[in-house]
Amino acid sequence: MVILAFPRGRSFAFVAFALCLFTSAAAAEDTTFVIENATGIGIVEIYAIPSHHTDGPGRPLPQSIVPAGASARFTIADGFCAYELWFVFGDGHRFHDTMDFCEFGTYVVKR
């Protein structure tokens, strides 16, 4: 249970202000980005985790197969910008990099 106390005559303005702060903080924006595969080998898995996490790549992104010469759009609902990226190619080669998707919306994979 939450109890709020307001100065007399200012309750509505305070509640409106507090609700604006709460809803903007609670509604983090999705991170949407494009991966372009500029290699001659298909990408079979892509892992992306926020850069501040230290627990490894985790699970691959859904639908993370990107054929050679193709691109794919991904959306992650966490509101972060900087990511650690891991790519696994069809020939078994692995590649790791970092990217700030708030600054750049497209990552081009080149080997």
Secondary structure by P-SEA (a helix, b strand, c coil): cbbbbbccccaaaaaaaaaaaaaaaabbbbbbbcccccccccccbbbbcccccccccccccccccccccbbbbbbbcccccbbbbbbbccccbbbbbccccccccbbbbcc
